[in-house]
Amino acid sequence: MGVFDDSDDDTDDGKAPAGRPGPGLLDLNGESSPAAAGQQHDDADAVTADVDPLDAFMCGVQSEAERDAEDTKRRAACAADDSGSASENAARKRARLDVDNEEEATSHWTERSAVSSSTAADAASAHKRLLPGALDDDERNYAPQLQNQEIDPLAKVDHSGIRYKAFQRQFYKPTNTPLGLHWRRDNEVSCSLNVDPILSFADLGRTVLHREVMEYLDTSGYKTPTLVQAQSLPIALSGRDCMVTASTGSGKTLSYTIPLTVHCVAQDHIQPGVDGPIGLILTPTRELASQVHKQCNQLLKTLGGRAVCVTGGNKGTWELSKDLRKGCEVVVSTPGRLIDLAKAKATNLRRVTLIILDECDRMLSMGFEKQVTSIMENVRPDRQTLMFSATLGRRVEKVAKQWLANPVRIAVGRTGLSSEHVSQHVLVLPSYQAKKQWMMEMTPTLAKVGRMIVFLSSRADCEELATKMQQHPSIGGAGLPIDSIHGDKHQTDRNAALNALRKGKLAALIATDVAARGLDVDDVMTVVNFDPAKNLDAHVHRVGRAGRMSTAQTSGGDAEQKKGVAYTLLTPKNADFANVLMNAFVREGRHVGDDLEKLAKQSKHYRNGSGAR
């Protein structure tokens, strides 16, 4: 029996169909069918070769000369445009570290100082780059103007004069037995509260999950919870706030969408056009928001519920307002766009009783702390808040104390480590030109293994490499499709490229860090860090695009854990990052190659003995 109305038609005029209640209202007489569409997966081909092509290439690449003068000139021009001089970089340390695609958030920045320029033309050009929506993912990473920008948040709400209606938050009573202690010890899981894990979704099906949700999980291939799901579900379903860290690809999204669905079902039903959502999910990027919305909406639709994705790109404010006024139980949004819609009175936060912060560390590093804080301050103080990420630094934990109430801390594995399911190889090449040659020669071989994502640091280099690969006779000329995703591309083109990768229609996706966070694409077997990441956390998230959980079932009926490979291409200019990476490898117990150690020793931050193996 459906719990919510199942209407999700964008052409709906807001009125409920005859004989059926509006969104969020019980349909006591109707039957609803679970929406359980399984995902298709392509089988990766095996690579068969008598001679290792990587070894063959490395033998010849050592004699590669430095890039030609023309390429050096182009790179210098790009570097000047994107990142500026070394002295400018030092002055930008306090600027935003935005490497994702939150263009909409720039509409909430107000200019605090005039743009200085030597000529009127330069001033006009610089001013244009500060207009709302003018900046993008990796471009913001190098924009010094953002130092002088501040966020225009929502006005703070005085909750002392508001009488909120009580809501249900506890749906599961956790247990504490020696079994849980042994399980956590054996699986390297830590939890600040001794609570037994949920080792089977069937344990929840008896008392917590509706039959339709259980059928959806079963049809989608979710038989046994992953480690992060097993430990976080009993905490979240018991009504406690929690901070969860786990490696990328470990199933964090389902860890909060299941409790969110249960929470929304238990509350009073929304009134379309009057009430805002019950649940709110905040993500740092629109791509991640779109992906989370897809899974959340599938769960809600099994019970007739509805989720709305509130981001920029494909829809304008009027269209999003229309969607929100139809009524929805959950809103998945980026911080800036949610503030936009709240100020436009398209929705409100009065009914929100559960907030999920996904990839919270990235929202803070992008400079959205004031925005997120203003959103939290507009939600009733007794709400439940869940925070999930692959990395949570000290700064995030400090800020989280303001947003969460006595949270339970859960960590699966060691925080900030790369996925153990991805083997990593570091190649030290003589020049940028040698990296391009490696990419051209190795792509046909790597494409046989499975899908591949190649990360670069700038939009210009991303587009140039994609074009060269498309035109190369052994890649694009041989029928291997290549596409790119970066901040200069329209959201429709970005979605099309990601969908093509998911469907196996691309051999490789060339991307900036816009694709490094949270995106879940099955069968990504290879990640190539053509340019090194800006820091270790970004490297962890890049590598985590491979080696993810798959909904394809194993012979035992469980979700399959994929394996992957990551290649990081370094040049002599990357000594500092080599030092960071070497130390990370030592902590993780990974092999440190001679070339990596030799390059790391050239870093000014290298300490003798720190990289001992």
C-alpha positions as a printed NumPy array, in Angstrom:
array([[  0.   ,   0.   ,   0.   ],
       [  1.426,   3.338,  -0.992],
       [  2.279,   5.844,   1.705],
       [  2.671,   8.95 ,  -0.447],
       [  1.061,  10.067,  -3.666],
       [  3.155,   8.759,  -6.586],
       [  2.671,  11.767,  -8.858],
       [  5.968,  13.036, -10.22 ],
       [  4.861,  14.642, -13.499],
       [  6.583,  17.895, -14.319],
       [  3.575,  18.953, -16.403],
       [  1.24 ,  18.608, -13.432],
       [ -0.56 ,  21.842, -12.655],
       [ -0.31 ,  21.17 ,  -8.949],
       [ -3.724,  19.53 ,  -8.564],
       [ -3.979,  15.928,  -7.517],
       [ -5.5  ,  13.472, -10.   ],
       [ -9.076,  12.486,  -9.423],
       [ -9.463,   9.862,  -6.741],
       [ -5.898,  10.319,  -5.448],
       [ -4.467,  12.549,  -2.716],
       [ -1.854,  15.238,  -3.348],
       [  1.861,  14.747,  -2.789],
       [  2.649,  13.587,   0.71 ],
       [ -0.904,  12.465,   1.533],
       [ -1.831,   8.915,   2.4  ],
       [ -3.499,   6.808,  -0.283],
       [ -5.317,   4.354,   1.94 ],
       [ -7.271,   2.628,  -0.824],
       [ -4.722,   2.412,  -3.623],
       [ -1.952,  -0.065,  -4.242],
       [  1.482,   1.1  ,  -5.28 ],
       [  4.126,  -0.864,  -7.085],
       [  7.729,  -0.509,  -5.929],
       [ 10.022,   1.304,  -8.303],
       [ 12.85 ,  -1.086,  -8.553],
       [ 14.765,  -0.56 , -11.707],
       [ 18.05 ,  -2.45 , -11.732],
       [ 21.123,  -0.932, -13.245],
       [ 22.829,  -2.462, -16.242],
       [ 26.5  ,  -3.196, -16.08 ],
       [ 28.974,  -3.889, -18.812],
       [ 31.469,  -6.707, -18.349],
       [ 35.074,  -5.552, -18.494],
       [ 37.192,  -7.245, -21.129],
       [ 40.425,  -8.914, -20.07 ],
       [ 43.713,  -7.562, -21.384],
       [ 45.887, -10.154, -23.02 ],
       [ 49.399,  -9.24 , -24.075],
       [ 52.695, -11.058, -24.035],
       [ 54.644,  -7.885, -23.308],
       [ 53.588,  -5.391, -20.681],
       [ 52.874,  -2.212, -22.712],
       [ 53.557,  -0.054, -19.67 ],
       [ 57.058,  -1.493, -19.305],
       [ 57.652,  -1.117, -23.026],
       [ 56.6  ,   2.491, -22.923],
       [ 58.678,   3.355, -19.88 ],
       [ 61.806,   2.019, -21.567],
       [ 61.408,   4.499, -24.384],
       [ 60.022,   7.491, -22.56 ],
       [ 63.144,   8.167, -20.52 ],
       [ 64.846,   9.571, -23.62 ],
       [ 61.895,  11.871, -24.385],
       [ 63.02 ,  15.491, -24.757],
       [ 61.354,  18.371, -23.048],
       [ 58.215,  19.684, -24.718],
       [ 58.654,  21.829, -27.784],
       [ 58.82 ,  25.621, -27.57 ],
       [ 55.287,  26.112, -28.821],
       [ 53.825,  23.825, -26.177],
       [ 55.885,  25.524, -23.481],
       [ 54.573,  28.892, -24.572],
       [ 50.973,  27.655, -24.501],
       [ 51.379,  26.105, -21.055],
       [ 52.932,  29.285, -19.715],
       [ 50.018,  31.316, -21.063],
       [ 47.497,  28.928, -19.506],
       [ 49.337,  28.984, -16.207],
       [ 49.305,  32.773, -16.198],
       [ 45.588,  32.813, -16.972],
       [ 44.479,  30.089, -14.574],
       [ 46.811,  30.202, -11.601],
       [ 48.919,  33.316, -11.826],
       [ 52.466,  33.714, -10.578],
       [ 53.956,  32.027,  -7.536],
       [ 53.669,  35.259,  -5.562],
       [ 49.989,  35.54 ,  -6.481],
       [ 49.416,  31.953,  -5.383],
       [ 50.893,  32.764,  -1.994],
       [ 48.495,  35.672,  -1.643],
       [ 45.554,  33.425,  -2.471],
       [ 45.985,  30.972,   0.354],
       [ 43.032,  32.525,   2.115],
       [ 40.855,  32.545,  -1.011],
       [ 38.212,  29.954,  -1.779],
       [ 39.48 ,  26.494,  -2.685],
       [ 36.545,  25.747,  -4.955],
       [ 37.345,  23.037,  -7.477],
       [ 33.777,  21.908,  -8.022],
       [ 30.953,  23.311, -10.092],
       [ 28.809,  25.46 ,  -7.808],
       [ 28.242,  28.342, -10.226],
       [ 24.904,  29.175,  -8.673],
       [ 26.543,  29.96 ,  -5.349],
       [ 28.315,  32.989,  -6.823],
       [ 24.953,  34.769,  -7.012],
       [ 25.157,  35.154,  -3.241],
       [ 28.53 ,  36.873,  -3.201],
       [ 28.505,  40.66 ,  -2.91 ],
       [ 31.446,  42.648,  -4.14 ],
       [ 33.303,  44.399,  -1.347],
       [ 35.972,  46.157,  -3.328],
       [ 36.266,  47.659,  -6.786],
       [ 38.087,  45.759,  -9.469],
       [ 41.452,  47.329, -10.167],
       [ 42.82 ,  47.222, -13.678],
       [ 45.37 ,  49.083, -15.735],
       [ 42.923,  49.812, -18.555],
       [ 39.195,  50.305, -18.908],
       [ 38.964,  47.229, -21.109],
       [ 40.727,  45.079, -18.507],
       [ 38.481,  46.432, -15.774],
       [ 35.357,  45.592, -17.77 ],
       [ 36.647,  42.108, -18.449],
       [ 37.517,  41.536, -14.796],
       [ 34.135,  42.844, -13.668],
       [ 32.388,  40.464, -16.037],
       [ 34.224,  37.559, -14.446],
       [ 32.745,  38.558, -11.07 ],
       [ 29.159,  38.486, -12.273],
       [ 26.89 ,  35.768, -10.84 ],
       [ 27.463,  32.522, -12.672],
       [ 30.569,  33.781, -14.473],
       [ 33.016,  31.677, -12.492],
       [ 33.194,  27.937, -12.492],
       [ 34.78 ,  24.895, -10.868],
       [ 38.535,  24.903, -11.436],
       [ 38.486,  28.577, -12.469],
       [ 37.46 ,  29.593,  -8.932],
       [ 40.43 ,  27.665,  -7.648],
       [ 42.68 ,  30.324,  -9.167],
       [ 40.559,  33.476,  -8.939],
       [ 42.16 ,  35.946,  -6.522],
       [ 39.125,  38.244,  -6.757],
       [ 37.207,  35.808,  -4.552],
       [ 39.315,  36.915,  -1.605],
       [ 37.189,  40.032,  -1.452],
       [ 33.832,  38.315,  -1.767],
       [ 31.492,  37.494,   1.089],
       [ 28.403,  35.316,   1.226],
       [ 24.923,  36.772,   1.475],
       [ 23.242,  34.188,   3.737],
       [ 19.669,  33.759,   4.909],
       [ 18.513,  35.924,   7.785],
       [ 18.797,  34.228,  11.154],
       [ 15.551,  32.932,  12.645],
       [ 14.707,  33.386,  16.333],
       [ 13.362,  29.966,  17.266],
       [ 12.59 ,  30.936,  20.876],
       [  9.236,  32.413,  19.888],
       [  8.187,  29.508,  17.646],
       [  6.302,  26.477,  18.957],
       [  7.246,  23.518,  16.808],
       [  5.143,  20.399,  16.674],
       [  6.802,  17.268,  18.031],
       [  8.065,  14.789,  15.431],
       [  9.013,  11.122,  15.496],
       [ 12.729,  10.424,  15.259],
       [ 13.357,   7.016,  16.825],
       [ 12.471,   3.983,  14.71 ],
       [ 14.99 ,   1.444,  15.922],
       [ 16.267,   0.447,  19.347],
       [ 19.964,  -0.426,  19.113],
       [ 21.542,  -3.254,  21.045],
       [ 24.986,  -3.602,  22.556],
       [ 26.479,  -7.082,  22.707],
       [ 29.992,  -8.564,  22.465],
       [ 29.146,  -9.472,  18.871],
       [ 29.282,  -5.782,  17.892],
       [ 32.666,  -5.271,  19.55 ],
       [ 34.165,  -8.252,  17.752],
       [ 32.638,  -7.148,  14.429],
       [ 34.102,  -3.639,  14.702],
       [ 37.508,  -4.98 ,  15.651],
       [ 37.568,  -7.465,  12.769],
       [ 36.433,  -4.866,  10.207],
       [ 38.437,  -1.851,  11.452],
       [ 35.312,   0.14 ,  12.285],
       [ 35.256,   2.6  ,  15.173],
       [ 32.153,   4.009,  16.824],
       [ 32.001,   6.369,  19.791],
       [ 28.861,   4.566,  20.973],
       [ 28.845,   0.809,  21.395],
       [ 26.008,  -0.239,  19.092],
       [ 25.638,  -3.557,  17.319],
       [ 25.717,  -3.331,  13.502],
       [ 22.801,  -4.288,  11.27 ],
       [ 24.15 ,  -7.212,   9.268],
       [ 21.092,  -7.813,   7.067],
       [ 18.451,  -5.544,   5.59 ],
       [ 15.974,  -8.257,   6.498],
       [ 16.51 ,  -7.332,  10.154],
       [ 14.989,  -3.931,   9.392],
       [ 12.229,  -5.322,   7.185],
       [ 10.414,  -6.887,  10.093],
       [  9.781,  -3.669,  12.016],
       [ 11.289,  -0.629,  10.284],
       [ 11.213,  -0.803,   6.492],
       [  8.018,  -1.017,   4.434],
       [  7.49 ,  -3.985,   2.168],
       [  7.878,  -1.786,  -0.929],
       [ 11.283,  -0.563,   0.235],
       [ 12.429,  -4.111,   0.97 ],
       [ 11.366,  -5.176,  -2.519],
       [ 13.272,  -2.25 ,  -4.022],
       [ 16.442,  -3.173,  -2.116],
       [ 16.099,  -6.816,  -3.098],
       [ 15.482,  -6.074,  -6.779],
       [ 18.349,  -3.557,  -6.877],
       [ 20.788,  -6.14 ,  -5.563],
       [ 21.197,  -4.79 ,  -2.017],
       [ 21.26 ,  -7.918,   0.132],
       [ 23.823,  -7.256,   2.845],
       [ 24.734,  -3.796,   4.19 ],
       [ 28.257,  -2.543,   3.546],
       [ 30.432,  -1.737,   6.554],
       [ 29.424,   1.909,   6.7  ],
       [ 25.752,   1.029,   6.24 ],
       [ 25.855,  -1.694,   8.895],
       [ 27.195,   0.668,  11.575],
       [ 25.48 ,   3.946,  10.63 ],
       [ 21.94 ,   2.626,  10.043],
       [ 21.217,   1.683,  13.681],
       [ 22.569,   5.065,  14.875],
       [ 20.624,   7.119,  12.328],
       [ 17.395,   5.143,  12.783],
       [ 17.617,   5.596,  16.547],
       [ 17.345,   9.377,  16.072],
       [ 20.925,  10.359,  17.001],
       [ 23.103,  12.834,  15.139],
       [ 26.213,  11.262,  13.657],
       [ 29.453,  12.089,  11.824],
       [ 30.476,   9.317,   9.442],
       [ 33.689,   8.876,   7.488],
       [ 34.37 ,   6.02 ,   5.113],
       [ 36.288,   5.49 ,   1.898],
       [ 34.759,   6.531,  -1.396],
       [ 32.561,   3.938,  -3.068],
       [ 31.601,   2.295,   0.231],
       [ 27.855,   2.928,   0.033],
       [ 27.482,   6.118,   2.076],
       [ 24.511,   7.397,   0.038],
       [ 22.279,   4.472,   0.925],
       [ 23.407,   4.866,   4.539],
       [ 21.392,   8.069,   4.795],
       [ 18.674,   7.679,   2.15 ],
       [ 17.19 ,   4.67 ,   3.979],
       [ 16.854,   6.516,   7.333],
       [ 15.614,   9.591,   5.453],
       [ 12.837,   7.599,   3.771],
       [ 11.784,   6.017,   7.059],
       [ 11.836,   9.43 ,   8.745],
       [  9.68 ,  11.133,   6.093],
       [  7.083,   8.351,   6.073],
       [  6.565,   8.688,   9.827],
       [  5.826,  12.445,   9.857],
       [  2.58 ,  14.295,   9.2  ],
       [  1.981,  14.596,   5.481],
       [  2.895,  17.789,   3.695],
       [  0.435,  20.274,   2.234],
       [  1.472,  21.241,  -1.313],
       [  1.937,  24.959,  -1.751],
       [  2.152,  25.489,   2.011],
       [  4.734,  23.151,   3.522],
       [  8.375,  22.848,   2.676],
       [ 10.205,  19.515,   2.72 ],
       [ 10.62 ,  17.178,   5.675],
       [ 14.126,  16.085,   4.711],
       [ 16.959,  18.192,   3.302],
       [ 20.154,  16.923,   1.665],
       [ 22.942,  19.447,   1.022],
       [ 25.757,  18.611,  -1.388],
       [ 28.662,  20.72 ,  -2.684],
       [ 28.06 ,  20.137,  -6.426],
       [ 25.144,  19.821,  -8.776],
       [ 26.459,  16.549, -10.254],
       [ 26.516,  14.957,  -6.817],
       [ 23.099,  16.444,  -6.016],
       [ 21.676,  14.944,  -9.208],
       [ 23.099,  11.521,  -8.391],
       [ 21.85 ,  11.571,  -4.785],
       [ 18.421,  12.785,  -5.95 ],
       [ 18.135,   9.842,  -8.314],
       [ 18.647,   7.251,  -5.574],
       [ 16.581,   9.145,  -3.017],
       [ 13.689,   9.585,  -5.428],
       [ 13.726,   5.894,  -6.322],
       [ 13.317,   4.991,  -2.66 ],
       [ 10.586,   7.561,  -2.032],
       [  8.643,   6.598,  -5.153],
       [  8.243,   3.057,  -3.845],
       [  5.963,   4.656,  -1.233],
       [  4.483,   7.327,  -3.495],
       [  6.806,  10.061,  -2.219],
       [  8.74 ,  12.677,  -4.106],
       [ 12.142,  14.359,  -4.014],
       [ 13.103,  17.534,  -5.88 ],
       [ 16.639,  18.334,  -7.031],
       [ 17.35 ,  22.05 ,  -6.571],
       [ 20.431,  23.061,  -8.55 ],
       [ 21.304,  25.397, -11.383],
       [ 21.944,  24.407, -14.959],
       [ 18.972,  22.721, -16.556],
       [ 16.178,  24.589, -14.786],
       [ 15.685,  28.223, -13.876],
       [ 14.253,  29.674, -10.688],
       [ 10.692,  29.724, -12.056],
       [ 10.75 ,  26.04 , -13.03 ],
       [ 12.299,  24.997,  -9.725],
       [  9.738,  27.079,  -7.833],
       [  6.95 ,  25.336,  -9.706],
       [  8.391,  21.92 ,  -8.795],
       [  8.706,  22.844,  -5.133],
       [  5.179,  24.227,  -4.854],
       [  3.777,  20.916,  -6.048],
       [  4.979,  19.533,  -2.744],
       [  7.82 ,  17.168,  -1.928],
       [  9.082,  15.238,   1.057],
       [ 12.784,  15.761,   0.317],
       [ 14.87 ,  18.501,  -1.293],
       [ 18.358,  17.693,  -2.576],
       [ 20.234,  20.921,  -3.153],
       [ 23.451,  22.853,  -3.308],
       [ 23.647,  25.566,  -0.612],
       [ 23.497,  28.584,  -2.9  ],
       [ 20.517,  27.5  ,  -4.945],
       [ 18.524,  26.573,  -1.832],
       [ 19.065,  30.062,  -0.446],
       [ 17.9  ,  31.449,  -3.799],
       [ 14.642,  29.528,  -3.669],
       [ 14.026,  30.188,   0.029],
       [ 14.407,  33.929,  -0.542],
       [ 12.04 ,  33.686,  -3.503],
       [  9.444,  32.08 ,  -1.174],
       [  9.35 ,  29.01 ,  -3.394],
       [  9.88 ,  26.835,  -0.342],
       [ 10.536,  27.102,   3.378],
       [ 12.419,  25.157,   6.026],
       [  9.746,  25.108,   8.749],
       [  8.966,  21.404,   8.292],
       [ 12.56 ,  20.2  ,   7.998],
       [ 13.354,  17.723,  10.791],
       [ 16.247,  15.797,   9.196],
       [ 19.289,  17.31 ,   7.453],
       [ 22.018,  15.366,   5.666],
       [ 25.339,  17.046,   4.86 ],
       [ 27.087,  15.05 ,   2.147],
       [ 30.758,  15.795,   1.399],
       [ 30.641,  18.456,   4.105],
       [ 34.386,  19.029,   4.002],
       [ 34.163,  20.162,   0.393],
       [ 31.356,  22.617,   1.148],
       [ 33.584,  24.225,   3.766],
       [ 36.69 ,  24.26 ,   1.581],
       [ 34.638,  25.934,  -1.145],
       [ 33.837,  28.756,   1.266],
       [ 30.186,  27.905,   1.898],
       [ 30.414,  27.803,   5.69 ],
       [ 28.28 ,  30.925,   6.163],
       [ 25.704,  29.675,   3.68 ],
       [ 25.412,  26.279,   5.331],
       [ 25.346,  27.866,   8.78 ],
       [ 22.53 ,  30.197,   7.75 ],
       [ 20.529,  27.25 ,   6.42 ],
       [ 21.076,  25.306,   9.646],
       [ 20.01 ,  28.336,  11.691],
       [ 16.747,  28.479,   9.745],
       [ 15.87 ,  24.901,  10.694],
       [ 14.374,  23.993,  14.088],
       [ 17.131,  23.374,  16.658],
       [ 15.871,  19.914,  17.711],
       [ 16.296,  18.492,  14.209],
       [ 18.355,  15.383,  13.447],
       [ 21.549,  15.948,  11.443],
       [ 23.722,  13.378,   9.685],
       [ 27.123,  14.182,   8.192],
       [ 28.872,  11.901,   5.677],
       [ 32.181,  12.213,   3.862],
       [ 35.278,  10.341,   2.825],
       [ 37.41 ,  12.883,   4.705],
       [ 36.717,  14.993,   7.782],
       [ 39.551,  17.267,   8.854],
       [ 39.944,  19.034,  12.159],
       [ 38.319,  22.173,  10.828],
       [ 35.24 ,  20.242,   9.736],
       [ 34.932,  18.508,  13.08 ],
       [ 35.216,  21.852,  14.858],
       [ 32.491,  23.465,  12.757],
       [ 30.321,  20.349,  12.98 ],
       [ 30.05 ,  20.817,  16.729],
       [ 27.967,  23.914,  15.988],
       [ 25.666,  22.059,  13.616],
       [ 25.266,  18.668,  15.279],
       [ 24.022,  17.828,  18.772],
       [ 26.214,  15.344,  20.67 ],
       [ 26.967,  13.368,  17.503],
       [ 28.033,   9.742,  17.392],
       [ 31.376,   9.483,  15.576],
       [ 31.719,   6.577,  13.131],
       [ 34.843,   5.836,  11.103],
       [ 35.267,   2.929,   8.707],
       [ 38.978,   2.37 ,   8.224],
       [ 41.386,   5.268,   8.785],
       [ 40.157,   8.723,   7.861],
       [ 41.694,  10.245,   4.732],
       [ 43.113,   7.017,   3.295],
       [ 42.727,   6.006,  -0.324],
       [ 40.44 ,   3.093,  -1.131],
       [ 42.074,  -0.233,  -0.364],
       [ 40.327,  -1.633,  -3.433],
       [ 42.387,   0.533,  -5.792],
       [ 46.036,  -0.275,  -6.506],
       [ 48.104,   2.848,  -7.12 ],
       [ 51.076,   3.4  ,  -9.422],
       [ 53.158,   6.577,  -9.615],
       [ 55.091,   7.334, -12.804],
       [ 57.747,  10.048, -12.792],
       [ 58.08 ,  11.32 , -16.371],
       [ 60.578,  13.901, -17.679],
       [ 58.084,  16.459, -19.012],
       [ 54.513,  17.422, -19.697],
       [ 54.981,  16.309, -23.285],
       [ 56.017,  12.861, -22.041],
       [ 52.785,  12.64 , -20.064],
       [ 50.805,  13.294, -23.236],
       [ 52.768,  10.638, -25.078],
       [ 52.098,   8.149, -22.261],
       [ 48.399,   8.966, -22.438],
       [ 48.205,   8.456, -26.201],
       [ 50.081,   5.157, -26.122],
       [ 48.394,   3.649, -23.056],
       [ 44.753,   4.634, -23.665],
       [ 43.993,   1.821, -26.176],
       [ 45.311,  -0.749, -23.696],
       [ 43.607,   0.742, -20.638],
       [ 40.317,   1.06 , -22.542],
       [ 40.227,  -2.727, -22.908],
       [ 40.161,  -3.097, -19.128],
       [ 37.086,  -0.939, -18.599],
       [ 35.902,   2.628, -18.223],
       [ 38.46 ,   5.294, -17.42 ],
       [ 38.495,   8.814, -15.947],
       [ 41.453,  11.133, -16.576],
       [ 41.855,  14.111, -14.222],
       [ 43.516,  17.412, -15.142],
       [ 43.863,  20.635, -13.181],
       [ 42.538,  23.196, -15.664],
       [ 39.723,  23.539, -18.158],
       [ 42.02 ,  24.523, -21.031],
       [ 44.262,  21.486, -20.598],
       [ 41.238,  19.243, -20.14 ],
       [ 39.71 ,  20.307, -23.432],
       [ 43.027,  20.21 , -25.271],
       [ 43.84 ,  16.659, -24.146],
       [ 40.337,  15.452, -24.987],
       [ 40.635,  16.945, -28.483],
       [ 44.077,  15.382, -29.071],
       [ 42.79 ,  11.984, -27.948],
       [ 39.728,  12.256, -30.173],
       [ 41.966,  13.058, -33.149],
       [ 44.632,  10.456, -32.384],
       [ 44.562,   7.591, -34.936],
       [ 44.84 ,   4.85 , -32.293],
       [ 42.155,   6.359, -30.022],
       [ 39.415,   8.442, -31.633],
       [ 40.495,   7.297, -35.077],
       [ 40.188,   3.67 , -33.925],
       [ 36.619,   4.153, -32.704],
       [ 37.321,   4.766, -29.005],
       [ 34.881,   7.521, -27.939],
       [ 36.29 ,  10.28 , -25.714],
       [ 34.412,  13.13 , -24.014],
       [ 35.217,  15.798, -21.44 ],
       [ 33.552,  17.479, -18.475],
       [ 34.638,  20.803, -16.972],
       [ 33.379,  24.212, -15.948],
       [ 33.159,  25.696, -19.434],
       [ 30.608,  23.096, -20.495],
       [ 26.856,  23.581, -20.13 ],
       [ 25.145,  21.413, -17.554],
       [ 23.303,  19.514, -20.295],
       [ 26.627,  18.559, -21.892],
       [ 28.038,  17.522, -18.529],
       [ 25.058,  15.269, -17.827],
       [ 25.271,  13.77 , -21.305],
       [ 28.969,  12.939, -20.837],
       [ 28.366,  11.335, -17.429],
       [ 25.411,   9.322, -18.731],
       [ 27.49 ,   8.12 , -21.68 ],
       [ 30.203,   6.964, -19.279],
       [ 27.658,   5.162, -17.088],
       [ 26.179,   3.383, -20.107],
       [ 29.58 ,   2.273, -21.344],
       [ 29.488,   4.477, -24.43 ],
       [ 32.784,   6.201, -23.577],
       [ 36.236,   4.705, -23.399],
       [ 37.452,   7.608, -21.256],
       [ 36.109,  10.763, -19.641],
       [ 38.595,  13.651, -19.446],
       [ 37.688,  15.81 , -16.452],
       [ 38.672,  18.467, -13.983],
       [ 37.944,  17.864, -10.294],
       [ 34.29 ,  18.519, -11.047],
       [ 34.036,  14.717, -11.397],
       [ 36.148,  13.827,  -8.355],
       [ 33.515,  13.932,  -5.63 ],
       [ 30.767,  11.454,  -4.921],
       [ 29.965,  10.469,  -8.505],
       [ 29.147,   6.768,  -8.607],
       [ 29.825,   5.121, -11.978],
       [ 29.996,   1.345, -12.091],
       [ 32.925,  -0.38 , -13.762],
       [ 35.334,   2.548, -13.71 ],
       [ 38.439,   0.394, -13.695],
       [ 41.117,   3.045, -14.2  ],
       [ 41.778,   6.526, -12.883],
       [ 44.638,   8.563, -14.373],
       [ 45.82 ,  11.626, -12.473],
       [ 47.315,  13.318, -15.527],
       [ 47.898,  16.364, -13.322],
       [ 48.4  ,  15.733,  -9.592],
       [ 45.591,  16.766,  -7.257],
       [ 45.938,  20.005,  -5.314],
       [ 46.046,  18.137,  -1.986],
       [ 45.804,  14.652,  -0.506],
       [ 42.059,  14.815,   0.138],
       [ 41.398,  15.627,  -3.512],
       [ 43.701,  12.749,  -4.488],
       [ 41.731,  10.362,  -2.253],
       [ 38.464,  11.353,  -3.909],
       [ 39.9  ,  11.087,  -7.413],
       [ 41.252,   7.604,  -6.769],
       [ 37.927,   6.638,  -5.221],
       [ 36.133,   6.891,  -8.579],
       [ 37.491,   3.384,  -9.222],
       [ 37.037,   0.333,  -7.029],
       [ 33.438,   1.103,  -6.077],
       [ 30.57 ,  -1.053,  -4.885],
       [ 28.409,  -2.424,  -7.681],
       [ 24.757,  -3.378,  -7.554],
       [ 25.599,  -6.426,  -9.668],
       [ 25.06 ,  -9.421,  -7.419],
       [ 27.698, -11.99 ,  -6.602],
       [ 26.898, -15.687,  -6.423],
       [ 26.02 , -15.152,  -2.767],
       [ 23.506, -12.434,  -3.588],
       [ 25.593,  -9.563,  -2.186],
       [ 26.673,  -6.357,  -3.912],
       [ 29.973,  -6.823,  -5.711],
       [ 33.071,  -4.909,  -4.656],
       [ 34.969,  -3.773,  -7.734],
       [ 38.74 ,  -3.442,  -7.982],
       [ 40.511,  -0.607,  -9.749],
       [ 43.859,   0.887, -10.706],
       [ 45.069,   4.484, -10.406],
       [ 48.032,   6.   , -12.246],
       [ 49.501,   9.311, -11.062],
       [ 51.769,  11.06 , -13.576],
       [ 54.388,  13.343, -12.036],
       [ 57.195,  15.483, -13.449],
       [ 60.235,  16.99 , -11.681],
       [ 58.107,  20.047, -10.891],
       [ 55.844,  17.968,  -8.6  ],
       [ 58.363,  17.237,  -5.839],
       [ 56.155,  18.645,  -3.061],
       [ 53.176,  16.515,  -4.011],
       [ 55.457,  13.51 ,  -4.402],
       [ 56.516,  14.003,  -0.787],
       [ 52.879,  14.163,   0.372],
       [ 51.988,  11.096,  -1.655],
       [ 54.992,   9.126,  -0.441],
       [ 54.098,   9.784,   3.195],
       [ 50.501,   8.767,   2.508],
       [ 51.676,   5.531,   0.906],
       [ 53.805,   4.793,   3.962],
       [ 50.831,   5.335,   6.293],
       [ 48.647,   3.116,   4.137],
       [ 51.258,   0.379,   3.861],
       [ 51.62 ,   0.802,   0.091],
       [ 54.83 ,   0.226,  -1.823],
       [ 56.909,   3.361,  -2.408],
       [ 58.781,   3.166,  -5.705],
       [ 62.339,   4.381,  -6.095],
       [ 61.325,   7.101,  -8.565],
       [ 58.687,   8.462,  -6.192],
       [ 61.073,   8.496,  -3.242],
       [ 63.807,  10.151,  -5.299],
       [ 61.447,  12.919,  -6.42 ],
       [ 60.039,  13.348,  -2.889],
       [ 63.552,  13.954,  -1.559],
       [ 63.762,  17.03 ,  -3.787],
       [ 60.874,  18.637,  -1.884],
       [ 61.7  ,  21.368,   0.6  ],
       [ 59.246,  19.66 ,   2.974],
       [ 61.034,  16.319,   2.88 ],
       [ 62.276,  15.114,   6.234],
       [ 64.981,  12.468,   6.321],
       [ 63.484,   9.196,   7.448],
       [ 59.85 ,  10.263,   6.996],
       [ 59.52 ,   8.031,   3.992],
       [ 61.293,   5.004,   5.403],
       [ 59.849,   1.804,   4.089]])
